[in-house]
């Protein structure tokens, strides 16, 4: 066991015993970022599709139930399982999109208001997580408490990213302009980490937030009609194509175990 693992597992003696597991988050590789972007785009178009087919209220209700079920399974397993983890991410993506859309479409909250509001929620989650655990690293998600903080942060990033992407798209940039903006923005944390000494944890979470508006803007650009600046491919084909891509990559990782390299039971 490495020194880092020992530090990650160290608990204050005053705290109640915590269930130990293998690290529950996959290795952060190129595969991780590719699937993450795919889930953001698929969640964006799937949310819109479900709302159109079933209506906003039934779609939100069904999405909420599916999210709870997916997270329940994810929290119950004792190691990282690719299809369980990414199913939970997909459901967070869909419900996070719905949360941002409900505020804007259903309640009339402007994206200029909901974006900083979701940013404040994410900041609050990070503060509580850091105060409780002393770290925001995803390399030590081996207790139920840390995993709960992790998924709360993930849900907040999806809602924030959805609102931010819609804000830029409706503020004049359009969907393609938003894709280019966020494609450039996602390079900033990596460059800052490599050349300016930005903390690795901060760089990770900054990039993680940006993947949401990047993927969502790209999927929207592919799906919406040309009058809105899109390719007019439609919600159904885009959702299906991105879903198949996710399934294929997750199946590959599940078979190869390449996303569990370095995982160890504490």
N, C-alpha and C positions, 0 to 999 in steps of 0.2 A: 504493500500500500504506500502510495506517495505521500509526501508531506502535505500537498494540497488536499488530498483525500482526507487526511487526518484533520486538517483545518476545517474542511467542509462539513465533517461529521461532528465537530466539537459542539456540544450543547452546554448551556449554563446549567449547573447542578440544580438550580431552583425550578427548572422547567420540567414538565411531566415527560415520561419516556415517550419517544416518537418511533413509529414504525419505520424500519430501515428497508430500503429496496435498492435495486440497481438504479443507476441514473435513468430517469424516465424521459429525458429529452434526447433526440437523436444527435449524432455527431454533426457539428456545423460544417458541412462541406458544400461543394457546388451543387450536389444533389438536393441538399436541404433548401438552398435559396431558389433553385428552379421550381421545386414542388411548392414552396411557399408562394411564389408569384402566381403559379397556376391556380392555387386554391383561392387566392384573392380575386382573380378574374372570374373563376367559376362561381364563387360565392356571390359576386356582383350580379351576373346575368341570371343565375338560378333564383336569387331573391326576387328580381323583377319578374321573372317568368312565373314563379309560384304565386306572386301577388296578382298577376294578370289572370291566371287560370282559376285560382280558388278564391280570390278576393283578399284584401290586406289582412283583415282580422283572422280568418281561418289560417292563412299562411303564417302569420306571426305566432298563433297558438300552436300550430303543428311544429313550427321551427323551434319554439321554446321547449316543447316536450322532447323532440329529437336531440336537442343540445344537452338537456339534462341527462338523457339516456347515454349519449356518447361520452360525456364527462364522467358519469358514474362508472362506466366500464373502464375508462382510462385510469381513474383513480383506484380502481379495484385491482388491476393487474400489478405485479410486483417487479416488472422489468419493462423496458421499451419494446413494444410490438408495433411494427410499422403501420399496419392497417388500422389498429386501434388508435394510435396517436394521430394519424392523418385524417381519420374519420372525425375525430374531435375537432381538429383544425378546420376542416371543411364546414362543420356545423357552426363553429364560432364565426367563420367568415360569412355564412348566410345570415345568421341571427344578428351579427354586428352590423351588417348592411341594413337589415330591417330596422334596427334600433335608430340608426342615423336617418333613414328614410321616414320613419314614423314621426320623428321630431319635426322634420322639414315639411313633409307632405300632409301628415295628419294634424299636426299642431301648429304648423306655420312658423316654426322657429327658423330663422335665416341660417345658412351655413356659416356666415361670419360670426354667429353667436354660438352655434353648436360645436364648431371646430375648437375654439379656445375652451369651451366647457368640457369637452372630452379630453383635451390636453390636461386640464386641471384634475380630472378624474384619474388619468394615467399617472400624473405626478403624485397624487395622493396614494395610489396603490404602491408606487415605487418607494415612497417615504415609509409607509407602514411595513413593507417588505424588508427594507434596509434596517429599520429600527429593530424589527423582530429577529432578523437573521444575520445582519452585519455584512451582507453581500447581495448583489443582484445577479450573480453569475448563474448561467444555465448549466454549468458543469457539475453542479452538486445538488440536482433536484432528486433527492433520495428520501425525503420525508413527506408525509401528507401535508404538513403546513407549508413547506416550500413549494410543493406542487400546486397547492391552492392559490398561493400568491402568484405563481407563474401563470396559471390560467386566467386569473383576474386581470393580469397585465396584458395577456394576449387578447382577451375580449375588448379591453379598452383600446388597444392599438388598432384593432379592426374598425371599431366605431370611429375613432379619430381619423384613421386613414380614409375611410369612406367619405366623411364630411369634408376633409381637406381636398380630396380629389374632385368631389362635386363642386366645391367652392371655386377651385381654379378653372374647372371646365365651364362653369356658368358665369365666370367673371371676365370672359373674353378670350381665354386661351383655347377653348374648345378641347375635345378629347385628344386629338393628336398632339396639340400643343402641350397638354398636360402630360402625355406620355414622354415627350422629349424633356420637359422640365424635371419630372421625377426620375427619369433615366440618368440625367446629369446629377441630380441631387443625391442619388443612392451611391454615387462614386465618392462623394465628399467624406463620409465617415471612414471609408477604407483608406483614402489618401491621407486623411488627418491622422489616422492610427499609424500608418506606415511612416509618414514623414514629420508629423508634428507631435507625436507622443500622446495622442488621444488614447485614453484608457480603453482597453479591449472590450470591457463590458458596456461602456457608454457607446462605443462604435457599433457593437452588435445591436443594441436596442434602437439606436438611431436608424440603422439600415432596416431593421425589422419593421419599424413604423412606416418607412417610405415604401416598402414592398407593397403595402396595401393600396395606396393611390396609384402606384405604377401599374400593378396588375389590373386593378379595376378600370382605370382609364383605357388601358389597352383593350380589354374585353369590350368595354362600351364602344370604343372606336370601331371595333370589328362588327358589333351587333347593330348599332343604331343606323337609321336611314341617312341618305346622302344630304338631305335638307338640314340635318344636324351635324354634318361634317364627318359622318361615318362611312363604313364600307357596305352597310345594308345587308349583312349576312344573316341577321335575325338572331333572336335570343335562343331559340331551340338549337340551331346548328352550332353556335358558339359554345353554349353550355355543354352540349354533348361532346364536342371535340375536346374541350378542356378537361371534362370529366374522364374521357378515355385516356388522355395523356397522363392524368394523375394516377389512374388505376394501373397503367402500364409501368410507370416509374416506381410506385409503391410496391407493386408485385416484384419488380426487380430487386428493390432494396430488401424486401422480406425474404427473398430467396438467397441473395448474396450476403446479407447481414452487414453490408458495407457501412450502414448508418449506425452500427453498434460497436464499431472499432474503439477499443480502449475502455469500454464499459466494464465496471467491476462491481460486485456486490459488497456493500459496506459491512 
